[in-house]
Amino acid sequence: MSGALFMGKVRCPRGAGEWANCLVALLLILLGLPLVIMGVQLVFFGGSPYYVLFGVTIIAGGILMLAGRVLGAQLYLVAWLCTWPWAFWQVGLNGWGLLPHLFGPTLVAIAVVLTIPVLRRMEQEAQIKGSVA
């Protein structure tokens, strides 16, 4: 990816907010890896490519969040929003069937939303630093 997309290097986190962002970003990456691996296996057996697409998207989101980009959080949130219609298509209105499809991703979405102010500040600092240098 280009430097313009990342706006610089991944820096050492400063403060609790940046550490929390780092943890959420790493969580996205760690959650995305098995989704991609097992999703590819599922596709070979005739299953839905959803897990591969969701996994790749959240890994990219996590990487961008590590680089201090709001785009990373937005990627996860778009993937999360796409999960809702997919879940209803998979299980219908069965509440117990929807629970495993939506509960975990929604908890992660809450954590991701909470990182957005930190990511905005990190982006602004990177832009200011870039314009001064």
C-alpha positions in Angstrom: 0.0 0.0 0.0 1.1 3.5 -0.7 2.4 5.9 1.9 -0.5 8.2 1.1 -2.9 5.6 2.3 -1.0 5.0 5.5 0.1 8.6 6.0 3.4 7.5 7.5 4.7 4.7 9.6 3.1 2.9 12.5 4.3 4.6 15.6 4.6 3.5 19.2 1.3 4.2 21.0 1.3 7.2 23.3 -1.4 7.2 26.0 -4.2 5.0 27.0 -6.4 5.8 23.9 -3.7 4.9 21.4 -2.9 1.7 23.3 -6.6 0.8 23.3 -6.7 1.5 19.5 -3.7 -0.7 19.0 -5.4 -3.6 21.0 -8.6 -3.2 19.0 -6.7 -3.2 15.7 -4.7 -6.3 16.7 -8.0 -7.9 17.7 -9.4 -7.3 14.2 -6.3 -8.8 12.6 -6.4 -11.8 14.8 -10.1 -12.3 14.2 -9.8 -11.9 10.5 -7.0 -14.5 10.0 -9.1 -17.6 10.9 -12.1 -16.2 9.0 -10.0 -16.0 5.8 -8.4 -19.4 6.3 -11.5 -21.2 7.2 -13.6 -19.2 4.8 -11.4 -20.3 1.9 -11.9 -23.9 3.0 -15.6 -23.3 3.1 -15.7 -21.9 -0.4 -13.9 -25.0 -1.7 -16.8 -27.0 -0.2 -19.4 -24.9 -2.0 -20.0 -22.5 0.9 -20.5 -18.7 1.0 -17.5 -16.4 0.2 -18.8 -14.1 3.0 -16.3 -15.2 5.6 -13.3 -14.6 3.2 -14.6 -11.2 2.3 -15.4 -10.3 5.9 -12.0 -11.6 7.1 -10.0 -9.7 4.4 -11.9 -6.5 5.1 -11.4 -6.6 8.9 -7.7 -7.5 8.5 -7.3 -4.4 6.2 -9.3 -2.4 8.8 -7.0 -3.5 11.6 -3.8 -2.7 9.6 -5.2 0.8 8.8 -6.1 1.4 12.4 -2.6 0.5 13.5 -1.4 3.2 11.0 -3.8 5.6 12.7 -6.3 5.8 9.9 -10.1 6.4 10.5 -10.6 4.5 7.3 -9.7 1.3 9.1 -12.6 1.8 11.6 -14.9 2.7 8.7 -14.0 -0.5 6.9 -14.9 -2.7 9.9 -18.1 -0.8 10.4 -19.1 -1.3 6.8 -18.3 -5.0 7.0 -20.3 -5.1 10.2 -23.3 -3.4 8.6 -23.1 -5.9 5.7 -23.2 -8.7 8.3 -26.8 -7.9 9.4 -28.6 -8.6 6.1 -26.3 -11.6 5.5 -27.2 -13.0 8.9 -30.9 -12.6 8.3 -30.6 -14.2 4.9 -28.7 -17.2 6.6 -31.1 -17.8 9.5 -34.2 -15.7 9.0 -35.8 -14.3 12.1 -34.6 -17.1 14.5 -33.3 -15.1 17.4 -31.1 -17.9 18.7 -29.7 -18.4 15.2 -29.0 -14.7 14.8 -27.2 -14.5 18.2 -23.9 -16.1 17.1 -23.9 -14.2 13.8 -24.4 -10.8 15.3 -23.5 -10.6 18.9 -19.7 -10.9 18.7 -19.3 -8.6 15.6 -21.6 -6.0 17.4 -19.4 -6.0 20.5 -16.3 -5.5 18.3 -18.2 -2.7 16.4 -18.7 -0.9 19.7 -15.0 -1.1 20.5 -14.2 0.1 17.0 -16.6 3.1 17.3 -14.9 4.0 20.6 -11.5 4.3 18.8 -12.7 6.8 16.2 -11.9 9.9 18.2 -8.4 8.6 18.9 -7.9 7.8 15.2 -9.1 11.2 14.2 -6.6 12.8 16.5 -3.8 10.5 15.2 -4.7 11.4 11.6 -4.7 15.1 12.4 -1.3 14.9 14.1 0.1 13.0 11.1 -1.2 15.6 8.7 0.2 18.4 10.8 3.6 16.6 11.1 3.5 15.9 7.3 2.9 19.6 6.5 5.7 20.8 8.8 8.3 18.3 7.5 
